[in-house]
Amino acid sequence: MKTPLPPAHCTFEPDDWLRLARCWHPVARLCDVGPAPMKAVLLDEQLVIYRIGEQIVAAKDVCPHRGVPLTLGFHDEHGIICPYHGLRFGADGRCNRIPSSPDQPVPAKLNLLSFPVEVRFGLVWVCLAPDEENPAPLPEMPHWEDAGFQQINCPPFDVAGFAGRQVEGFLDVAHFAWVHTDTFADASNQTVPPYNPVETDYGFAVDYWSSVSNYAAGSGQQAPEGFQWLRHFEMHLPFTATLTVHFPDTARLVIMNAASPVSARKTRMFAPVARNFDLHIPVEEVEAFNHRVFEEDRLMVETQMPERLPLDLTLEAHIPADRSSIAYRRGLKKQGYGEFFLV
């Protein structure tokens, strides 16, 4: 099988692009994908996403006939239709109609260049360059399918920054008292107790105990006096992390931070949520609250310099609260990633 090449005008170093292309990344919420052609961009590759029956197809957004983007087209019950000459593409991206030559057998060369698709956690995941000998596993999400848990898939959130910077911010616990005081944190609770990341087969995991509440600011809810909150992070390299927050009693909140690298300088973040409490609260309110939290992070991520994530630990200063950040960078370095940016 030929080694896939990065798309034209790629913003990643070729070696880093190929490593990332061998991984699974989300490109859309399942609920947003229908029979009409939908545009997505992953690792600078322009994609068309559509549903045909029960199948989700992800393909290069270009008609193999004369190169027109299929996302400019439309659809019928048999597939998506190119707006230039009406060629139609259905299951597996196969061309099933040539209007100008309806009786001619369709050559395989007219089939779309499609990519493997998996549906998990209400998201459509795509792998641009699967490694058949050593396929990449998809991330896991605690409690998503457990009885008593509500599943919510927040609208995607776009960040004008590198996915690695966004993920590192999600893992960071020292910024709560400075960035998230309007949503859940206490400005006077600034101390970060010691914690220790543990390496796993997929990245690392962290149990972080502290007195920082996760109840929404202004909710009036309080944990019992002396309660210690456990935030369990699981990092699935390169760009997907989950956070499980242990509330009093058996209440649990799980947030997945799946940072999809649109390019080296743009990220589309997907955030499935699972929880087993406050199920009476409208889904829209949960989505709005999570949007506020991620919005608070936006300015930090979009203005960090350098734009890329320095994997050489000597290039930035570090403090004890950076243990997760350091583990993240070491994990990426161990997997062979370099500078990420081409230009």
N, C-alpha and C positions, 0 to 999 in steps of 0.2 A: 504494500500500500504506500502510495506516495506521501511524503511528509507535507502537510498543508502549509501554505505560505500565508503570511500576514496580509491583510487587505492593503490596497494602495493607501498612502498617506496615514499609515498606522502610527499611533503615538507611543507604542511600546517597543522596547528593544526586541528584536526577533526571537531570541532565546526565551525571554520572559513571556512574550506573546504565546509561544508554543506551549510552555508549561501551563500557563493560565488556560489556554484553549483545550487542554486535556482534562480540565476540571469541569464540574457542573456549576452553572450559574443560573439564577432565575431571570426570566425575561418578561414575565407577565403574571398577573393573577388569573387563575383559571376562570373566574367569574367574568373577566373582561374579554375573554376570547370567544368569538362566535364564528359564523360562516364567512363573514366579510374579512377581507385582507386587513391585517393589523400590523403596524410598523413597530419594530424594536431594533435596538442597536446593542451589540455585545462585542466588546474588544475591537471596536471600530468597524465591525462587520455589520452591514445593513441587512436586516432580516425581515421576512414576511411571516406572520403567524396566522394560522386560520384553523377552524374546526370543520372536519368533514365527517359526518356521523358521530361516532364516539372517539374518533382519532384527532389528535392535535398535530398539526404539521408545522415545522419550523424550517424555513429554507432561505437561501440567499435571495435577497429582494431584487431579482433581475430576471426578466424573461429571457430564456436561452435563445430565442429567435432573433430579436433585434435590441435586446438590452434595456427595455423600458422597465422601470420599477413596477412591480405588481401591486404595490400598495396604492398606486394611482388608479387601480382597476376596481372591479366590482365582483359580484358572485351570483351563482344560482344554486340550485340544490345539488349540483354535481361538482362544484368546486369554484375556484377563483378564476377570474377572466382578465386577461391582459387587455388594456384599453386601446392598444395600437392595432392589433390584427385579430383580436378575439380568441386567441388560443386559451384553452381552459385546462386547469391543473387540479386534480383531485387527490385521492388517497395516496400517501407516500410521495406526494409531489409529482405524480406521473401526469403527463399531458394526455388528456382523453378526448380532445376535440381540436381539429384544425378547420375552422369554418370555410376557408377558401378551397380546401381539398377534403371534403367530408368522407370520401371513400378511400382515401390513402391510409395505409397502415402508419401508425405514429412511431417514428424512430425513437430509440432510447435517448438519443442526443437531445431531444426536446424535453426530457424530464428535468425537473428542478434539481438543483444541488441542495439536498435536504440534510438535516442533522438529527442525531438522536434526541429524543424528548422523553422526559419523565415528569409525571405529575405527583407532587408531594406537598403536603401542608397548604393545599389550596393554591400552589404556585406551579407555573410551567417552567421546568428546568431544561437547559440546553447544554450540550457538550459539542463544541465546534470541531474538536480533533481527538476523538476517542482513541485511547491506547488499548488495542485489542488484547495484548499480552498482559497488561497490568492496568485494568480499568479503574478509574477513580471512583470511590464510593460517594454516595450522596450524603449530605449532612443529616443528622438525626435531630429530633426535637422532642424533649421530654413532655409527657402527658397529652400530646396532641390527640391521641385516639383513646384516652382513658375515659371511662364512664364518669359522668358528673362534671366534665370539663366543657366549657363553651369555647368554640373555635371562632376567632375573629381574624380577618385578613385586612389590615389597614391599607388604605390607598398608598401607592408607591410615592416615595419622597425623593426628589432630585436634589443633589448636592453638587456644586461646582468645585469639586475637589477629588483627589485620588481615593479610591476605595480603601486602601490601606490606612490612610489617615482617618477616615470615617470609622473604620472598625476599631482602630486603636482608641479613639475617643469613647466608643461604646464600652470598651474594657476598662477604661480609666475610672478609678474610684475617688481620686483626689480632687476632682473638679466639681463634685456635687455642691459643696457649700459656696461655690463661686458662680456657677452657671445655672443651677436648677432650683434656686430658692423660690421662684414663682410657681413651681409645680409640685415639688415634694420635699426638698432639702431644707436644712436649717443652717443659716449663715453663720451661726455661732458654733456649729459642730464641725470643726475643720480637721481634727486629728484623724489620721488613717492608721488603724491598728495593723500590726504586722500580719502578713499573709504569704502563702507560698504556692506558686503555680506548680502543678505536677504534670510532667510530660505524658502524653497519651499517644496512641497509634495515629490519631487524626490531628493532633496539635497539642493542646494542654487543657487542664481543668483547674479551677480555683474555687476554694471555699473562702468567702470573705465575710467575716463577722464584724458587725459594728452596731452602734446605737442609732444610726441614721434611719429614720422612719421612711417607709415607702407609701404611706397614706398620702393622698392628694392634699396639698395645702388648702386650708379653708374647709376641709370636709368635716372637721370636728371629731374625727376618729383618732383614737390614741391606743397605742399598745400598752400592755401592763407595765407597771414601773419596773425598770431594770431589764426589760426584754431586749434580747440581742437578736438583730436581724441577720439572717443568713442569706447571702446572695451567692448563688452557685453559678459560675460562668463555665461554659464549655466552648473552646475555640476550635473550630474546624477549618484548618488552613485551606485556601488562603484568605477568604473574605466572609465567612459565615460564623457567627457566634450566637449562642443562646444564653439567656440569663433566667435562672429560676429563683424567684424571690419567695422565701419562706415567711409567710405572715403568721400571726398568732394562731394557735390550734393547728388545723390541717389545711388552712387556706394557702393556695399556691398560685403564683402568677408566673407564666413563662412568656418571654419575649424573644423572638428570633430576629437577629439583625443580619439580614442577608444582603450584603453590599454587592450589587452587580456592576462590574466595570464597563460602563458604556464606552469610555475611552480612558486614557491615563489621567485625564483631567475632569472627568465627569462620572458621577456615580448615581445609579438609580437604586435606592434602598427599599427593600421589601421587609415587612414586619408582621408576620403571623403572630397571633397572641392566643394563648390558652389559659383559662382560669376557671376556678371552681367556687367562686364567691361573688357576691353582688351581681348575680345573674339577672336581676330585675332592671339594672341600669341599661338604657338603650345602647345598642352597638355604636350608634353615631357619637355618643358621648365618650365612649372608650377610645374610638378612633381620634376624636378631637383632642383628647388629653395626650395621647401618644404623639400626635402631630406637634403639640406645643412643646413636649420634651425634646423632640428631634429638632424643632425649630430653634430652641435655645442653643443647641450645639452648632448650628449652621455657621455662624460667624467665625467661631474658632477654627472649624475645619477648613473653611474656604479662604482663610487668611494666613494659615500656617506656612512658614517658610523653613526649608525648601518645600516646594509643592510635593515632591516625592517623599517617600518614607525612608530615611537613612538607615540601612541595615548594618552599616559599620557603626558600632556603638561608641566609637571614639569621636564621632562627629557632633554629638550633642551631649550636654550635661544630663545627669540622671539623679533622682532622689529615691529614698527607700520606697515611696509609694508607687514607683514605676515598675514594680516587679512583673506585672502582667504585660506591660509595654515591652519590657526587655525580653520576656519569654516569647512574645509575638514576633519580634524582629529576629530573634535567634531561630525560631521555627521556620520563618520564611527563608532565612539564609541557609539553613540546613537542607531545605528542599531545592536549593540551587538558584534561587532568584537573585537578581543583580540589582540594577539601578531602576528598572521598570520603564523609565522614560527614554524614548528614542531621541526626541527633540525637546 
